[in-house]
Amino acid sequence: MSGRPVKRSLTLRGHRTSVSLEDEFWRALREIAAERGIAVNALATEIDESRGMDVGLASALRVHVLTHFRRRQDER
């Protein structure tokens, strides 16, 4: 397991952007998107649209993953 961020490209509303996240977060985002039956780009777009302008995209993605799995844990 590597804690080093990996830079990947996303397309948000037709615009390409690069985001650096740890592999574990990329895997979690793919899992969440698959559960919802949407593409990672669509999920990232939703997260991007709901974040405040004072929050970076990478941070918003990480918080979304954390919140998703905490809710899942609480439902058990």
mmJSON file of the N, C-alpha and C atoms, coordinates in Angstrom:
{"data_MODEL":{"atom_site":{
"group_PDB":["ATOM","ATOM","ATOM","ATOM","ATOM","ATOM","ATOM","ATOM","ATOM","ATOM","ATOM","ATOM","ATOM","ATOM","ATOM","ATOM","ATOM","ATOM","ATOM","ATOM","ATOM","ATOM","ATOM","ATOM","ATOM","ATOM","ATOM","ATOM","ATOM","ATOM","ATOM","ATOM","ATOM","ATOM","ATOM","ATOM","ATOM","ATOM","ATOM","ATOM","ATOM","ATOM","ATOM","ATOM","ATOM","ATOM","ATOM","ATOM","ATOM","ATOM","ATOM","ATOM","ATOM","ATOM","ATOM","ATOM","ATOM","ATOM","ATOM","ATOM","ATOM","ATOM","ATOM","ATOM","ATOM","ATOM","ATOM","ATOM","ATOM","ATOM","ATOM","ATOM","ATOM","ATOM","ATOM","ATOM","ATOM","ATOM","ATOM","ATOM","ATOM","ATOM","ATOM","ATOM","ATOM","ATOM","ATOM","ATOM","ATOM","ATOM","ATOM","ATOM","ATOM","ATOM","ATOM","ATOM","ATOM","ATOM","ATOM","ATOM","ATOM","ATOM","ATOM","ATOM","ATOM","ATOM","ATOM","ATOM","ATOM","ATOM","ATOM","ATOM","ATOM","ATOM","ATOM","ATOM","ATOM","ATOM","ATOM","ATOM","ATOM","ATOM","ATOM","ATOM","ATOM","ATOM","ATOM","ATOM","ATOM","ATOM","ATOM","ATOM","ATOM","ATOM","ATOM","ATOM","ATOM","ATOM","ATOM","ATOM","ATOM","ATOM","ATOM","ATOM","ATOM","ATOM","ATOM","ATOM","ATOM","ATOM","ATOM","ATOM","ATOM","ATOM","ATOM","ATOM","ATOM","ATOM","ATOM","ATOM","ATOM","ATOM","ATOM","ATOM","ATOM","ATOM","ATOM","ATOM","ATOM","ATOM","ATOM","ATOM","ATOM","ATOM","ATOM","ATOM","ATOM","ATOM","ATOM","ATOM","ATOM","ATOM","ATOM","ATOM","ATOM","ATOM","ATOM","ATOM","ATOM","ATOM","ATOM","ATOM","ATOM","ATOM","ATOM","ATOM","ATOM","ATOM","ATOM","ATOM","ATOM","ATOM","ATOM","ATOM","ATOM","ATOM","ATOM","ATOM","ATOM","ATOM","ATOM","ATOM","ATOM","ATOM","ATOM","ATOM","ATOM","ATOM","ATOM","ATOM","ATOM","ATOM","ATOM","ATOM","ATOM","ATOM","ATOM","ATOM"],
"id":[1,2,3,4,5,6,7,8,9,10,11,12,13,14,15,16,17,18,19,20,21,22,23,24,25,26,27,28,29,30,31,32,33,34,35,36,37,38,39,40,41,42,43,44,45,46,47,48,49,50,51,52,53,54,55,56,57,58,59,60,61,62,63,64,65,66,67,68,69,70,71,72,73,74,75,76,77,78,79,80,81,82,83,84,85,86,87,88,89,90,91,92,93,94,95,96,97,98,99,100,101,102,103,104,105,106,107,108,109,110,111,112,113,114,115,116,117,118,119,120,121,122,123,124,125,126,127,128,129,130,131,132,133,134,135,136,137,138,139,140,141,142,143,144,145,146,147,148,149,150,151,152,153,154,155,156,157,158,159,160,161,162,163,164,165,166,167,168,169,170,171,172,173,174,175,176,177,178,179,180,181,182,183,184,185,186,187,188,189,190,191,192,193,194,195,196,197,198,199,200,201,202,203,204,205,206,207,208,209,210,211,212,213,214,215,216,217,218,219,220,221,222,223,224,225,226,227,228],
"type_symbol":["N","C","C","N","C","C","N","C","C","N","C","C","N","C","C","N","C","C","N","C","C","N","C","C","N","C","C","N","C","C","N","C","C","N","C","C","N","C","C","N","C","C","N","C","C","N","C","C","N","C","C","N","C","C","N","C","C","N","C","C","N","C","C","N","C","C","N","C","C","N","C","C","N","C","C","N","C","C","N","C","C","N","C","C","N","C","C","N","C","C","N","C","C","N","C","C","N","C","C","N","C","C","N","C","C","N","C","C","N","C","C","N","C","C","N","C","C","N","C","C","N","C","C","N","C","C","N","C","C","N","C","C","N","C","C","N","C","C","N","C","C","N","C","C","N","C","C","N","C","C","N","C","C","N","C","C","N","C","C","N","C","C","N","C","C","N","C","C","N","C","C","N","C","C","N","C","C","N","C","C","N","C","C","N","C","C","N","C","C","N","C","C","N","C","C","N","C","C","N","C","C","N","C","C","N","C","C","N","C","C","N","C","C","N","C","C","N","C","C","N","C","C","N","C","C","N","C","C"],
"label_atom_id":["N","CA","C","N","CA","C","N","CA","C","N","CA","C","N","CA","C","N","CA","C","N","CA","C","N","CA","C","N","CA","C","N","CA","C","N","CA","C","N","CA","C","N","CA","C","N","CA","C","N","CA","C","N","CA","C","N","CA","C","N","CA","C","N","CA","C","N","CA","C","N","CA","C","N","CA","C","N","CA","C","N","CA","C","N","CA","C","N","CA","C","N","CA","C","N","CA","C","N","CA","C","N","CA","C","N","CA","C","N","CA","C","N","CA","C","N","CA","C","N","CA","C","N","CA","C","N","CA","C","N","CA","C","N","CA","C","N","CA","C","N","CA","C","N","CA","C","N","CA","C","N","CA","C","N","CA","C","N","CA","C","N","CA","C","N","CA","C","N","CA","C","N","CA","C","N","CA","C","N","CA","C","N","CA","C","N","CA","C","N","CA","C","N","CA","C","N","CA","C","N","CA","C","N","CA","C","N","CA","C","N","CA","C","N","CA","C","N","CA","C","N","CA","C","N","CA","C","N","CA","C","N","CA","C","N","CA","C","N","CA","C","N","CA","C","N","CA","C","N","CA","C","N","CA","C","N","CA","C","N","CA","C","N","CA","C"],
"label_alt_id":[null,null,null,null,null,null,null,null,null,null,null,null,null,null,null,null,null,null,null,null,null,null,null,null,null,null,null,null,null,null,null,null,null,null,null,null,null,null,null,null,null,null,null,null,null,null,null,null,null,null,null,null,null,null,null,null,null,null,null,null,null,null,null,null,null,null,null,null,null,null,null,null,null,null,null,null,null,null,null,null,null,null,null,null,null,null,null,null,null,null,null,null,null,null,null,null,null,null,null,null,null,null,null,null,null,null,null,null,null,null,null,null,null,null,null,null,null,null,null,null,null,null,null,null,null,null,null,null,null,null,null,null,null,null,null,null,null,null,null,null,null,null,null,null,null,null,null,null,null,null,null,null,null,null,null,null,null,null,null,null,null,null,null,null,null,null,null,null,null,null,null,null,null,null,null,null,null,null,null,null,null,null,null,null,null,null,null,null,null,null,null,null,null,null,null,null,null,null,null,null,null,null,null,null,null,null,null,null,null,null,null,null,null,null,null,null,null,null,null,null,null,null,null,null,null,null,null,null],
"label_comp_id":["MET","MET","MET","SER","SER","SER","GLY","GLY","GLY","ARG","ARG","ARG","PRO","PRO","PRO","VAL","VAL","VAL","LYS","LYS","LYS","ARG","ARG","ARG","SER","SER","SER","LEU","LEU","LEU","THR","THR","THR","LEU","LEU","LEU","ARG","ARG","ARG","GLY","GLY","GLY","HIS","HIS","HIS","ARG","ARG","ARG","THR","THR","THR","SER","SER","SER","VAL","VAL","VAL","SER","SER","SER","LEU","LEU","LEU","GLU","GLU","GLU","ASP","ASP","ASP","GLU","GLU","GLU","PHE","PHE","PHE","TRP","TRP","TRP","ARG","ARG","ARG","ALA","ALA","ALA","LEU","LEU","LEU","ARG","ARG","ARG","GLU","GLU","GLU","ILE","ILE","ILE","ALA","ALA","ALA","ALA","ALA","ALA","GLU","GLU","GLU","ARG","ARG","ARG","GLY","GLY","GLY","ILE","ILE","ILE","ALA","ALA","ALA","VAL","VAL","VAL","ASN","ASN","ASN","ALA","ALA","ALA","LEU","LEU","LEU","ALA","ALA","ALA","THR","THR","THR","GLU","GLU","GLU","ILE","ILE","ILE","ASP","ASP","ASP","GLU","GLU","GLU","SER","SER","SER","ARG","ARG","ARG","GLY","GLY","GLY","MET","MET","MET","ASP","ASP","ASP","VAL","VAL","VAL","GLY","GLY","GLY","LEU","LEU","LEU","ALA","ALA","ALA","SER","SER","SER","ALA","ALA","ALA","LEU","LEU","LEU","ARG","ARG","ARG","VAL","VAL","VAL","HIS","HIS","HIS","VAL","VAL","VAL","LEU","LEU","LEU","THR","THR","THR","HIS","HIS","HIS","PHE","PHE","PHE","ARG","ARG","ARG","ARG","ARG","ARG","ARG","ARG","ARG","GLN","GLN","GLN","ASP","ASP","ASP","GLU","GLU","GLU","ARG","ARG","ARG"],
"label_asym_id":["A","A","A","A","A","A","A","A","A","A","A","A","A","A","A","A","A","A","A","A","A","A","A","A","A","A","A","A","A","A","A","A","A","A","A","A","A","A","A","A","A","A","A","A","A","A","A","A","A","A","A","A","A","A","A","A","A","A","A","A","A","A","A","A","A","A","A","A","A","A","A","A","A","A","A","A","A","A","A","A","A","A","A","A","A","A","A","A","A","A","A","A","A","A","A","A","A","A","A","A","A","A","A","A","A","A","A","A","A","A","A","A","A","A","A","A","A","A","A","A","A","A","A","A","A","A","A","A","A","A","A","A","A","A","A","A","A","A","A","A","A","A","A","A","A","A","A","A","A","A","A","A","A","A","A","A","A","A","A","A","A","A","A","A","A","A","A","A","A","A","A","A","A","A","A","A","A","A","A","A","A","A","A","A","A","A","A","A","A","A","A","A","A","A","A","A","A","A","A","A","A","A","A","A","A","A","A","A","A","A","A","A","A","A","A","A","A","A","A","A","A","A","A","A","A","A","A","A"],
"label_entity_id":["1","1","1","1","1","1","1","1","1","1","1","1","1","1","1","1","1","1","1","1","1","1","1","1","1","1","1","1","1","1","1","1","1","1","1","1","1","1","1","1","1","1","1","1","1","1","1","1","1","1","1","1","1","1","1","1","1","1","1","1","1","1","1","1","1","1","1","1","1","1","1","1","1","1","1","1","1","1","1","1","1","1","1","1","1","1","1","1","1","1","1","1","1","1","1","1","1","1","1","1","1","1","1","1","1","1","1","1","1","1","1","1","1","1","1","1","1","1","1","1","1","1","1","1","1","1","1","1","1","1","1","1","1","1","1","1","1","1","1","1","1","1","1","1","1","1","1","1","1","1","1","1","1","1","1","1","1","1","1","1","1","1","1","1","1","1","1","1","1","1","1","1","1","1","1","1","1","1","1","1","1","1","1","1","1","1","1","1","1","1","1","1","1","1","1","1","1","1","1","1","1","1","1","1","1","1","1","1","1","1","1","1","1","1","1","1","1","1","1","1","1","1","1","1","1","1","1","1"],
"label_seq_id":[1,1,1,2,2,2,3,3,3,4,4,4,5,5,5,6,6,6,7,7,7,8,8,8,9,9,9,10,10,10,11,11,11,12,12,12,13,13,13,14,14,14,15,15,15,16,16,16,17,17,17,18,18,18,19,19,19,20,20,20,21,21,21,22,22,22,23,23,23,24,24,24,25,25,25,26,26,26,27,27,27,28,28,28,29,29,29,30,30,30,31,31,31,32,32,32,33,33,33,34,34,34,35,35,35,36,36,36,37,37,37,38,38,38,39,39,39,40,40,40,41,41,41,42,42,42,43,43,43,44,44,44,45,45,45,46,46,46,47,47,47,48,48,48,49,49,49,50,50,50,51,51,51,52,52,52,53,53,53,54,54,54,55,55,55,56,56,56,57,57,57,58,58,58,59,59,59,60,60,60,61,61,61,62,62,62,63,63,63,64,64,64,65,65,65,66,66,66,67,67,67,68,68,68,69,69,69,70,70,70,71,71,71,72,72,72,73,73,73,74,74,74,75,75,75,76,76,76],
"pdbx_PDB_ins_code":[null,null,null,null,null,null,null,null,null,null,null,null,null,null,null,null,null,null,null,null,null,null,null,null,null,null,null,null,null,null,null,null,null,null,null,null,null,null,null,null,null,null,null,null,null,null,null,null,null,null,null,null,null,null,null,null,null,null,null,null,null,null,null,null,null,null,null,null,null,null,null,null,null,null,null,null,null,null,null,null,null,null,null,null,null,null,null,null,null,null,null,null,null,null,null,null,null,null,null,null,null,null,null,null,null,null,null,null,null,null,null,null,null,null,null,null,null,null,null,null,null,null,null,null,null,null,null,null,null,null,null,null,null,null,null,null,null,null,null,null,null,null,null,null,null,null,null,null,null,null,null,null,null,null,null,null,null,null,null,null,null,null,null,null,null,null,null,null,null,null,null,null,null,null,null,null,null,null,null,null,null,null,null,null,null,null,null,null,null,null,null,null,null,null,null,null,null,null,null,null,null,null,null,null,null,null,null,null,null,null,null,null,null,null,null,null,null,null,null,null,null,null,null,null,null,null,null,null],
"Cartn_x":[0.849,0.0,0.895,0.621,1.392,0.499,0.983,0.232,0.486,1.246,1.566,0.385,0.043,-1.044,-0.712,-1.747,-1.637,-2.49,-1.889,-2.615,-3.355,-4.661,-5.488,-6.317,-6.725,-7.551,-9.022,-9.824,-11.273,-11.847,-13.036,-13.757,-14.994,-15.062,-16.17,-16.875,-18.094,-18.892,-18.142,-17.508,-16.817,-15.414,-14.934,-13.597,-12.703,-11.507,-10.541,-9.846,-9.64,-8.873,-8.107,-7.025,-6.231,-6.414,-6.512,-6.685,-5.707,-5.062,-4.144,-4.806,-4.991,-5.54,-4.753,-4.762,-4.152,-4.971,-4.286,-4.954,-6.208,-6.155,-7.303,-8.537,-8.336,-9.458,-9.963,-9.06,-9.505,-10.33,-9.882,-10.651,-12.013,-12.055,-13.317,-14.276,-13.766,-14.623,-15.195,-14.37,-14.878,-15.954,-15.756,-16.738,-18.066,-18.002,-19.207,-19.932,-19.183,-19.792,-20.458,-19.788,-20.353,-21.638,-21.658,-22.865,-24.043,-23.752,-24.795,-25.076,-24.251,-24.437,-24.095,-23.118,-22.682,-21.171,-20.672,-19.231,-18.568,-17.294,-16.539,-16.586,-16.515,-16.594,-17.919,-19.019,-20.338,-20.383,-19.845,-19.794,-18.95,-17.786,-16.9,-17.572,-18.339,-19.058,-20.077,-20.825,-21.791,-21.097,-19.984,-19.24,-18.707,-18.18,-17.65,-18.732,-19.927,-21.014,-21.525,-21.339,-21.863,-20.829,-19.573,-18.536,-18.554,-18.094,-17.927,-16.695,-16.666,-15.529,-14.255,-14.389,-13.213,-12.654,-13.23,-12.792,-12.227,-11.032,-10.433,-11.135,-11.046,-11.722,-11.195,-9.892,-9.336,-9.85,-9.897,-10.42,-11.889,-12.671,-14.097,-14.305,-13.482,-13.589,-13.257,-12.201,-11.827,-12.93,-13.462,-14.521,-15.759,-16.08,-17.235,-17.051,-15.872,-15.583,-15.723,-15.129,-15.196,-16.639,-17.405,-18.804,-19.613,-19.388,-20.112,-19.91,-18.656,-18.37,-18.742,-18.708,-19.194,-20.694,-21.442,-22.892,-23.183,-22.442,-22.632,-22.392,-21.329,-21.005,-22.128,-22.651,-23.705,-24.992,-25.214,-26.429,-26.387,-25.224,-25.087,-25.525],
"Cartn_y":[-1.179,0.0,1.243,2.117,3.351,4.528,5.413,6.587,7.762,7.521,8.607,8.88,10.141,10.483,10.12,9.744,9.425,10.43,11.085,12.091,11.399,11.693,11.171,12.306,12.145,13.157,12.804,13.821,13.699,14.713,14.423,15.379,15.807,17.09,17.65,18.67,18.381,19.277,19.657,18.665,18.879,19.45,19.697,20.257,19.237,19.066,18.14,18.822,18.048,18.524,17.346,17.616,16.568,16.666,15.505,15.428,14.397,14.726,13.798,13.231,11.918,11.199,9.909,9.405,8.117,7.013,5.915,4.815,4.329,4.315,3.838,4.706,6.001,6.892,6.704,6.491,6.221,4.942,3.907,2.648,2.856,3.609,3.869,4.664,5.646,6.417,5.524,4.616,3.677,2.768,2.329,1.476,2.21,3.434,4.232,4.477,4.838,5.081,3.806,2.67,1.4,1.065,1.297,1.051,1.86,3.066,3.972,3.806,3.026,2.799,4.006,4.785,5.963,5.914,6.739,6.827,7.647,7.402,8.18,9.665,9.997,11.404,12.019,11.274,11.793,11.994,11.04,11.175,12.384,12.519,13.648,14.976,14.993,16.216,16.582,15.601,15.854,16.423,15.811,16.255,17.671,17.912,19.229,20.3,19.995,20.966,21.269,20.335,20.542,21.111,21.196,21.696,23.212,23.74,25.189,25.621,26.862,27.358,27.441,27.349,27.385,25.985,24.968,23.583,23.085,22.535,21.975,20.703,20.396,19.215,17.934,17.8,16.581,16.396,17.464,17.378,16.989,17.58,17.259,15.789,15.26,13.845,12.95,13.274,12.467,12.495,13.665,13.788,13.013,13.056,12.311,10.81,10.303,8.88,8.547,9.343,9.101,9.111,10.103,10.214,9.028,8.612,7.472,6.207,5.912,4.678,4.775,5.955,6.126,5.872,6.408,6.166,4.688,4.04,2.59,1.843,2.228,1.591,1.833,3.044,3.392,2.613,2.226,1.502,0.052,-0.427,-1.839,-2.039],
"Cartn_z":[0.0,0.0,0.0,-0.935,-1.029,-0.677,0.175,0.545,-0.381,-1.437,-2.364,-3.277,-3.457,-4.373,-5.818,-6.542,-7.961,-8.719,-9.705,-10.477,-11.623,-11.716,-12.801,-13.359,-14.6,-15.258,-15.109,-14.909,-14.865,-15.841,-16.334,-17.164,-16.399,-16.052,-15.299,-16.174,-16.526,-17.385,-18.664,-19.269,-20.531,-20.424,-19.213,-19.013,-18.314,-18.849,-18.253,-17.082,-16.022,-14.875,-14.309,-13.65,-13.003,-11.502,-10.879,-9.431,-8.888,-7.791,-7.137,-5.889,-5.891,-4.741,-4.549,-3.35,-3.066,-3.758,-4.127,-4.822,-4.093,-2.768,-1.996,-2.243,-2.393,-2.677,-4.101,-5.071,-6.438,-6.48,-5.779,-5.742,-5.105,-4.019,-3.327,-4.213,-4.932,-5.843,-6.934,-7.483,-8.492,-7.906,-6.672,-6.01,-5.797,-5.317,-5.085,-6.409,-7.439,-8.752,-9.275,-9.122,-9.588,-8.831,-7.525,-6.728,-7.258,-7.701,-8.187,-9.672,-10.351,-11.78,-12.629,-12.183,-12.924,-13.108,-14.011,-14.244,-13.137,-12.922,-11.935,-12.276,-13.56,-13.957,-13.535,-13.665,-13.254,-11.741,-10.993,-9.538,-9.142,-9.765,-9.458,-9.807,-10.874,-11.247,-10.176,-9.678,-8.602,-7.365,-7.002,-5.823,-6.057,-7.246,-7.589,-7.493,-7.989,-7.977,-6.571,-5.639,-4.29,-3.315,-3.746,-2.83,-2.794,-1.694,-1.593,-2.356,-2.746,-3.516,-2.679,-1.362,-0.498,-0.233,-0.878,-0.7,-2.02,-1.972,-3.181,-3.613,-4.902,-5.434,-4.797,-4.663,-4.066,-2.636,-1.879,-0.511,-0.514,-1.414,-1.493,-1.859,-2.75,-3.119,-1.928,-1.2,-0.033,1.028,1.3,2.318,1.876,0.593,0.096,0.339,0.027,0.249,1.729,2.58,4.017,4.504,4.096,4.506,4.01,2.779,2.21,3.051,3.362,4.085,5.563,6.137,7.518,7.577,6.606,6.567,6.412,5.539,5.343,6.652,7.35,8.628,9.656,9.697,10.654,10.372,9.112,8.747,9.202,9.555,9.97,11.399],
"occupancy":[1.0,1.0,1.0,1.0,1.0,1.0,1.0,1.0,1.0,1.0,1.0,1.0,1.0,1.0,1.0,1.0,1.0,1.0,1.0,1.0,1.0,1.0,1.0,1.0,1.0,1.0,1.0,1.0,1.0,1.0,1.0,1.0,1.0,1.0,1.0,1.0,1.0,1.0,1.0,1.0,1.0,1.0,1.0,1.0,1.0,1.0,1.0,1.0,1.0,1.0,1.0,1.0,1.0,1.0,1.0,1.0,1.0,1.0,1.0,1.0,1.0,1.0,1.0,1.0,1.0,1.0,1.0,1.0,1.0,1.0,1.0,1.0,1.0,1.0,1.0,1.0,1.0,1.0,1.0,1.0,1.0,1.0,1.0,1.0,1.0,1.0,1.0,1.0,1.0,1.0,1.0,1.0,1.0,1.0,1.0,1.0,1.0,1.0,1.0,1.0,1.0,1.0,1.0,1.0,1.0,1.0,1.0,1.0,1.0,1.0,1.0,1.0,1.0,1.0,1.0,1.0,1.0,1.0,1.0,1.0,1.0,1.0,1.0,1.0,1.0,1.0,1.0,1.0,1.0,1.0,1.0,1.0,1.0,1.0,1.0,1.0,1.0,1.0,1.0,1.0,1.0,1.0,1.0,1.0,1.0,1.0,1.0,1.0,1.0,1.0,1.0,1.0,1.0,1.0,1.0,1.0,1.0,1.0,1.0,1.0,1.0,1.0,1.0,1.0,1.0,1.0,1.0,1.0,1.0,1.0,1.0,1.0,1.0,1.0,1.0,1.0,1.0,1.0,1.0,1.0,1.0,1.0,1.0,1.0,1.0,1.0,1.0,1.0,1.0,1.0,1.0,1.0,1.0,1.0,1.0,1.0,1.0,1.0,1.0,1.0,1.0,1.0,1.0,1.0,1.0,1.0,1.0,1.0,1.0,1.0,1.0,1.0,1.0,1.0,1.0,1.0,1.0,1.0,1.0,1.0,1.0,1.0,1.0,1.0,1.0,1.0,1.0,1.0],
"B_iso_or_equiv":[0.0,0.0,0.0,0.0,0.0,0.0,0.0,0.0,0.0,0.0,0.0,0.0,0.0,0.0,0.0,0.0,0.0,0.0,0.0,0.0,0.0,0.0,0.0,0.0,0.0,0.0,0.0,0.0,0.0,0.0,0.0,0.0,0.0,0.0,0.0,0.0,0.0,0.0,0.0,0.0,0.0,0.0,0.0,0.0,0.0,0.0,0.0,0.0,0.0,0.0,0.0,0.0,0.0,0.0,0.0,0.0,0.0,0.0,0.0,0.0,0.0,0.0,0.0,0.0,0.0,0.0,0.0,0.0,0.0,0.0,0.0,0.0,0.0,0.0,0.0,0.0,0.0,0.0,0.0,0.0,0.0,0.0,0.0,0.0,0.0,0.0,0.0,0.0,0.0,0.0,0.0,0.0,0.0,0.0,0.0,0.0,0.0,0.0,0.0,0.0,0.0,0.0,0.0,0.0,0.0,0.0,0.0,0.0,0.0,0.0,0.0,0.0,0.0,0.0,0.0,0.0,0.0,0.0,0.0,0.0,0.0,0.0,0.0,0.0,0.0,0.0,0.0,0.0,0.0,0.0,0.0,0.0,0.0,0.0,0.0,0.0,0.0,0.0,0.0,0.0,0.0,0.0,0.0,0.0,0.0,0.0,0.0,0.0,0.0,0.0,0.0,0.0,0.0,0.0,0.0,0.0,0.0,0.0,0.0,0.0,0.0,0.0,0.0,0.0,0.0,0.0,0.0,0.0,0.0,0.0,0.0,0.0,0.0,0.0,0.0,0.0,0.0,0.0,0.0,0.0,0.0,0.0,0.0,0.0,0.0,0.0,0.0,0.0,0.0,0.0,0.0,0.0,0.0,0.0,0.0,0.0,0.0,0.0,0.0,0.0,0.0,0.0,0.0,0.0,0.0,0.0,0.0,0.0,0.0,0.0,0.0,0.0,0.0,0.0,0.0,0.0,0.0,0.0,0.0,0.0,0.0,0.0,0.0,0.0,0.0,0.0,0.0,0.0],
"pdbx_formal_charge":[null,null,null,null,null,null,null,null,null,null,null,null,null,null,null,null,null,null,null,null,null,null,null,null,null,null,null,null,null,null,null,null,null,null,null,null,null,null,null,null,null,null,null,null,null,null,null,null,null,null,null,null,null,null,null,null,null,null,null,null,null,null,null,null,null,null,null,null,null,null,null,null,null,null,null,null,null,null,null,null,null,null,null,null,null,null,null,null,null,null,null,null,null,null,null,null,null,null,null,null,null,null,null,null,null,null,null,null,null,null,null,null,null,null,null,null,null,null,null,null,null,null,null,null,null,null,null,null,null,null,null,null,null,null,null,null,null,null,null,null,null,null,null,null,null,null,null,null,null,null,null,null,null,null,null,null,null,null,null,null,null,null,null,null,null,null,null,null,null,null,null,null,null,null,null,null,null,null,null,null,null,null,null,null,null,null,null,null,null,null,null,null,null,null,null,null,null,null,null,null,null,null,null,null,null,null,null,null,null,null,null,null,null,null,null,null,null,null,null,null,null,null,null,null,null,null,null,null],
"auth_seq_id":[1,1,1,2,2,2,3,3,3,4,4,4,5,5,5,6,6,6,7,7,7,8,8,8,9,9,9,10,10,10,11,11,11,12,12,12,13,13,13,14,14,14,15,15,15,16,16,16,17,17,17,18,18,18,19,19,19,20,20,20,21,21,21,22,22,22,23,23,23,24,24,24,25,25,25,26,26,26,27,27,27,28,28,28,29,29,29,30,30,30,31,31,31,32,32,32,33,33,33,34,34,34,35,35,35,36,36,36,37,37,37,38,38,38,39,39,39,40,40,40,41,41,41,42,42,42,43,43,43,44,44,44,45,45,45,46,46,46,47,47,47,48,48,48,49,49,49,50,50,50,51,51,51,52,52,52,53,53,53,54,54,54,55,55,55,56,56,56,57,57,57,58,58,58,59,59,59,60,60,60,61,61,61,62,62,62,63,63,63,64,64,64,65,65,65,66,66,66,67,67,67,68,68,68,69,69,69,70,70,70,71,71,71,72,72,72,73,73,73,74,74,74,75,75,75,76,76,76],
"auth_comp_id":["MET","MET","MET","SER","SER","SER","GLY","GLY","GLY","ARG","ARG","ARG","PRO","PRO","PRO","VAL","VAL","VAL","LYS","LYS","LYS","ARG","ARG","ARG","SER","SER","SER","LEU","LEU","LEU","THR","THR","THR","LEU","LEU","LEU","ARG","ARG","ARG","GLY","GLY","GLY","HIS","HIS","HIS","ARG","ARG","ARG","THR","THR","THR","SER","SER","SER","VAL","VAL","VAL","SER","SER","SER","LEU","LEU","LEU","GLU","GLU","GLU","ASP","ASP","ASP","GLU","GLU","GLU","PHE","PHE","PHE","TRP","TRP","TRP","ARG","ARG","ARG","ALA","ALA","ALA","LEU","LEU","LEU","ARG","ARG","ARG","GLU","GLU","GLU","ILE","ILE","ILE","ALA","ALA","ALA","ALA","ALA","ALA","GLU","GLU","GLU","ARG","ARG","ARG","GLY","GLY","GLY","ILE","ILE","ILE","ALA","ALA","ALA","VAL","VAL","VAL","ASN","ASN","ASN","ALA","ALA","ALA","LEU","LEU","LEU","ALA","ALA","ALA","THR","THR","THR","GLU","GLU","GLU","ILE","ILE","ILE","ASP","ASP","ASP","GLU","GLU","GLU","SER","SER","SER","ARG","ARG","ARG","GLY","GLY","GLY","MET","MET","MET","ASP","ASP","ASP","VAL","VAL","VAL","GLY","GLY","GLY","LEU","LEU","LEU","ALA","ALA","ALA","SER","SER","SER","ALA","ALA","ALA","LEU","LEU","LEU","ARG","ARG","ARG","VAL","VAL","VAL","HIS","HIS","HIS","VAL","VAL","VAL","LEU","LEU","LEU","THR","THR","THR","HIS","HIS","HIS","PHE","PHE","PHE","ARG","ARG","ARG","ARG","ARG","ARG","ARG","ARG","ARG","GLN","GLN","GLN","ASP","ASP","ASP","GLU","GLU","GLU","ARG","ARG","ARG"],
"auth_asym_id":["A","A","A","A","A","A","A","A","A","A","A","A","A","A","A","A","A","A","A","A","A","A","A","A","A","A","A","A","A","A","A","A","A","A","A","A","A","A","A","A","A","A","A","A","A","A","A","A","A","A","A","A","A","A","A","A","A","A","A","A","A","A","A","A","A","A","A","A","A","A","A","A","A","A","A","A","A","A","A","A","A","A","A","A","A","A","A","A","A","A","A","A","A","A","A","A","A","A","A","A","A","A","A","A","A","A","A","A","A","A","A","A","A","A","A","A","A","A","A","A","A","A","A","A","A","A","A","A","A","A","A","A","A","A","A","A","A","A","A","A","A","A","A","A","A","A","A","A","A","A","A","A","A","A","A","A","A","A","A","A","A","A","A","A","A","A","A","A","A","A","A","A","A","A","A","A","A","A","A","A","A","A","A","A","A","A","A","A","A","A","A","A","A","A","A","A","A","A","A","A","A","A","A","A","A","A","A","A","A","A","A","A","A","A","A","A","A","A","A","A","A","A","A","A","A","A","A","A"],
"auth_atom_id":["N","CA","C","N","CA","C","N","CA","C","N","CA","C","N","CA","C","N","CA","C","N","CA","C","N","CA","C","N","CA","C","N","CA","C","N","CA","C","N","CA","C","N","CA","C","N","CA","C","N","CA","C","N","CA","C","N","CA","C","N","CA","C","N","CA","C","N","CA","C","N","CA","C","N","CA","C","N","CA","C","N","CA","C","N","CA","C","N","CA","C","N","CA","C","N","CA","C","N","CA","C","N","CA","C","N","CA","C","N","CA","C","N","CA","C","N","CA","C","N","CA","C","N","CA","C","N","CA","C","N","CA","C","N","CA","C","N","CA","C","N","CA","C","N","CA","C","N","CA","C","N","CA","C","N","CA","C","N","CA","C","N","CA","C","N","CA","C","N","CA","C","N","CA","C","N","CA","C","N","CA","C","N","CA","C","N","CA","C","N","CA","C","N","CA","C","N","CA","C","N","CA","C","N","CA","C","N","CA","C","N","CA","C","N","CA","C","N","CA","C","N","CA","C","N","CA","C","N","CA","C","N","CA","C","N","CA","C","N","CA","C","N","CA","C","N","CA","C","N","CA","C","N","CA","C","N","CA","C","N","CA","C","N","CA","C"],
"pdbx_PDB_model_num":[1,1,1,1,1,1,1,1,1,1,1,1,1,1,1,1,1,1,1,1,1,1,1,1,1,1,1,1,1,1,1,1,1,1,1,1,1,1,1,1,1,1,1,1,1,1,1,1,1,1,1,1,1,1,1,1,1,1,1,1,1,1,1,1,1,1,1,1,1,1,1,1,1,1,1,1,1,1,1,1,1,1,1,1,1,1,1,1,1,1,1,1,1,1,1,1,1,1,1,1,1,1,1,1,1,1,1,1,1,1,1,1,1,1,1,1,1,1,1,1,1,1,1,1,1,1,1,1,1,1,1,1,1,1,1,1,1,1,1,1,1,1,1,1,1,1,1,1,1,1,1,1,1,1,1,1,1,1,1,1,1,1,1,1,1,1,1,1,1,1,1,1,1,1,1,1,1,1,1,1,1,1,1,1,1,1,1,1,1,1,1,1,1,1,1,1,1,1,1,1,1,1,1,1,1,1,1,1,1,1,1,1,1,1,1,1,1,1,1,1,1,1,1,1,1,1,1,1]
}}}
